[in-house]
Amino acid sequence: MASNLVSITRRSAGQTMRKDMWWVTPLVTFIGLGAFVVYSTWAAFQGDYYSFGNYLSPFYSPEIFGNSPHAMFGPKPSWIPSWLPFSPALLILWAPGGFRFTCYYYRGAYYKAMWADPLACAVGEPRNEYRGENSFPLILQNVHRYFMYLALIFLVFLAH
């Protein structure tokens, strides 16, 4: 009786037998997501030029406190220290941002693009064992359901 023995060796990071350009999708995701993070950070911290007439930037909506006519509760409260940078966007972006950042779909995209974990199907990984989302910082991904409830609260304001 004939037998075929197959020796399986672990590929090192980036090694593959794939013929396609598997690295393009993670690279485009890395560039696009990186550009969005840079732009959204600037847009949130600049605090000016976020309204025009009846229009309000999505990063600032709903405007809870602020200097535009869209502010629901008026200008910046006096209990916020003057030395602390204030932007109306920082009061709201953390909830929908946290919801998106911990979303299962986005996790698959940025794990591949930002952390190379895994780079792509049938491509060697940089580490030898799989640890899953059981240790810091990946265990923080489990707060997704709580961010959903917080993001839903903002939908009530947006529906107003």
N, C-alpha and C positions, 0 to 999 in steps of 0.2 A: 504494500500500500504506500503510495507516494504522499509525501507531506511537504507543504511549503511553509517555511518559517519566515516570518516577517519581523524584522528588527525595527522597532520604533524608537527614534531618537528625538529628543526635545529640541526644537528649533530655538535659536537665540533671538533676541529682539530684532524684528524686521525681516528675518529670513522667511522665505516662502517659495513655493513652486508656482505661484499664480502668475499668469502671463498678462493680466490686465493691469491698468494703472490704479490699483487699489488705494494708493496713497492720496489721490486727488480729493476724494470726498472728505476725509479727515482734515486735509489742509485747507480746503475751502471753508469748512465749518469753523476751523480755528481762526482763520482770517476774519470771517464774517462775525462770529461771536465776539472775538477780541475787539473789532471795530465798534460793535454795538455797545460793549461794556465801556469803552473809552468815551464814546459819544454820550451815552446815557449818564455817565458820571459827570461829565462836563455840563450837560443840560440840567441835571438836578442841582448841582452846586452853584451854577452861575446866577440863578435867582432873578434874572431880568429878562425882558423880552419874551415872556411866555404867554402874553395875551395880546390880541389885536381885535379891537371892536368887540363883537360878540363871540369871538373864537378864543379858546383856551387850549394850550398844549396838552396832549394826553398825559404827559409826565406830571402835570400839575393838577389834574382833574381827578376827583373833586378838590377844589381849593378850599381847605378848611380854614386856615388863617393866611392872610396875605394883604398886599396893598392894592390889588386890582378890584374892580367892581364885582368879580365873580366870587370873592371870599364869602363863605357861608357865615362865619362868626367874626368878621372884621379883621383888623390888622394883627400883627404879631403880638401875642400876650406879653404883659410886663413880667410875668414870672419866668420867662425864658431869659437866661443870662445874656447880656449884651455882647459878651466876648465869644459866645457860641455862634458859629456860622449858622444862619437861618435861611432856609429855603422852603417854601410851601411844598415842594416836591418831596422833601425828605420826610414829611409827616405821613405820606401815603405810599411811596414806592416800595417800602420794605415789605408790605403784605403781599401785593401781587407779584413783586420780584421774588420773594421767598417761595411763593406758590409755583412760579415758573421754574425757578432754579432746582426745586426738589421734584418736579414733574418727571414721571417715569420715561416719557419720550425724550425729554431734553437731557436726562441723565445719560441715556444711551449715546446721544450725540456728543455731549461734552466729555464723557469718559474717554471716548475714542480720540477726540480731537485734542483735548487739553492734557490728559493724563496718559494717553497711549495705552489704555487699559480696557479692552484689547485694542490693538491698532486696527485690525479688520479680521474677518473670518479667515482661518487657515494661515494666519501670520503669527510668527513667534512673538511672545510677550517679554517685557523686560524683567519680570520676576518669575520665580519658579513655582510658587504655590498660590492658589486662589484663597483669599481671605474673606471675600464677600463684603457686605456692609455691616460687619460685626464690630468694627473698631473705629476709633476717632480718626478722621473726621467723617467718614462715610456713614456712621451710625446716625448722624444728624439728618440724613435724608429721610428718616422715618417721621419727621415733623410735617411731612407733606399734607396730611389730613387736617392738621391744625391750621396751617396756612390757608387751606381752602376755606375754612369757616371765617377766617379774618378777611380774606378777599371777598367773600360774599357780603360782608358788612358794607364794603365800599360800593358794591352794586346797588345797595339800597340808596346810598347818597347819589349815585350816578343816575338812578331812575327818577329821582326827584325833579 
